[in-house]
Amino acid sequence: MTDTTNERTGRMRDYCYLFVMLFATWLMLTSSLQWQELTTGALISVVLAIYLGKTYASLGMPPLSVKRIGYFIAYLAILFVEVMRANFDVACIVLHPKLPIKPGIVAVKTDLKQDVAKMILANSITLTPGTFTLDIIGDTLLVHWIVVKSEDGEEAARLISGRFEKYLKAVFA
């Protein structure tokens, strides 16, 4: 097979995965299996897959695969759990009579190489109450932490971004 054939096959696979994800999203949002809803959803999903497939490729994103989609779904579940946990932690801090905070800025090193992956990690950290990503400098994220639990860089990275980064590495590998 030539490179152009491999590239065309990869692009077609990306379009198919995008279609499946978009159509599944349509089904979840409409909660209907009537033929009119299915037809409309399929048509919209095809048009969006064709349009977004070109954009997806131009962003330098990794090719879609079932494995990557699975890891991304697991990442979303971990993000949800971490956001809920952090909400309770911050609520306890706010409600505590002595307001036990120890704010600080921590440098978190990441092994992620793609800028998109670093941006998703930074946004995930910012979405988690009690932390705020200030800047991304190379492979380092500067994070404001409401309660600095460790001043050791590796330990802080593990506490702040470890669970997110594990899944993002699999998605963007």
N, C-alpha and C positions, 0 to 999 in steps of 0.2 A: 504494500500500500504506500502511496506517496504521502508526503506531508500535507498536501492540500486535501486529500481524501480524509486523512485523520482529523484535520482541522474542521472539515465540513461535518464529519460524524460527531465530533465533540460539540460543535455548535448546535447541531440538531438535537443532541441529547440535552443540552442546556435549555433549549426551547421546550422540549417535552417536560423536563422537570419543572420549569417555570409554569407551564400550563397546569400541571398536576397541582402544584402549590396554590396557584391562583384559583383553580376550580374548587379545591378543598376549602379554601378560605370562603369562597362564594357559598358553598354548601353549609358551612358553619354559620355564616351570617344570615342566610335566608331560612334555614331550618325547614326546607321544603323539598320534596321529591316529585313535585308535579312536573309534567313534561315541559310546560311553558318556562318554569323556573330553571330547569336543567338546560334547556336549549339556550335561553338567554345567558345563563352563566357560562356555558361552553363557548358561545360566540364571543362574549366579552373577554373570557380567559385567553382565547386564541389571539385576539387582537392585541391584548396587553402583553402576552408572551412574545409576540413578534416585535412589538415596539420596545419592550423592556429588555429583550434579549440582546439587542444592539447596545443599549446603555450598559447592561451588565458586563458585556465583554469589554467595553471601553474603560471601565473602572479598574480593570486588572484584577478582578475578583477570581478566586479559584474556581475551577469547573465544578458544577453541581454534581453531586452523587447522593445515593441513598444514605451512605455512611455520614457524609457531611450534614445532610439534612437532619439525620437522627441526632448527631452531636449538637446541632443548633437548637433543636427542640429541647434536649437535655439542658443546654445552656440557659434557655429561657426559663425552664423550671427552677434551676438553681438561682437565677436572677430573682425570680419571684419570691423564693424562700428567703434569700438574703435581704431583700427589701423589707419583707414582713418582719424578719428578726431585728433588723436595724431600726425599724419603726418602734418596736417595743422597747429596745434599748434606749433610744432617744427619749421616748415617753417617760421611762423610769428616771432618766437623768433629770428631765424637766420637772417631774413631780417630786423628786427627792428634795427634802428641806435644805440640804447643804449644797445642792447643785454641783455634784462631783465631776467637774470637767478638768481636763488637762490638755488644752488645745495646742496644736503644733503642726508644722509642715514636715512631711516625711517624703523622702525620695524613694520611689518604688521602681526598681529595675524590672524590665519585662523582656522576655525572650521572643516576643512577637516581632515579626519583621515587616509586615505590610502596614502601611499607614492606616488603611481602613480598619484593620484588626486593632491597632493601638487606639484609634478613635472610639471603636465600640467598647473596648476595655475602659477607657477614660469616662465615657458616658455611663457605663454600668456602675463605676465607682461613684460618680456624681449622683446617680439615681438612688443610691443607697444612703439613707439619712445618716448624718454624722460624718460624712466624708464629702469632699469636693475636690475635683481635679482642677488644679490651677493652670498647668502647662504640661506639654509633652516636649521634652528636649532629647532628641535621639531615641535611645532606648529607656529613658527615664521619665517617669511621671511624677510631677510634684503634686502631692495630695495634702490638703488641709484635713486634719483629723480632729474631731471634737474631743476625743479621749485617746491620747497617744498611749497605747498599751505596750509598745516596744520601740526603743530607739535604735535597735539593730536593724539595718536595712533589709536583710534577708527575712527576718522574722516579721517585720512590718509588711513586706511584700506578700508573704504567705497569708497574713491575717487580712489584709485589705483586698488583694486581687487574686490570691492563689486559686480559689475555686472557679472564678471566672476564666482565668487564663488557661487553666487545664483544658477546658472545653473549646475555647477560642483557638488554641493551638491545633486541635484536631480539625476544626472547621477550616482554618486557613493554612494548613500544612501543605 
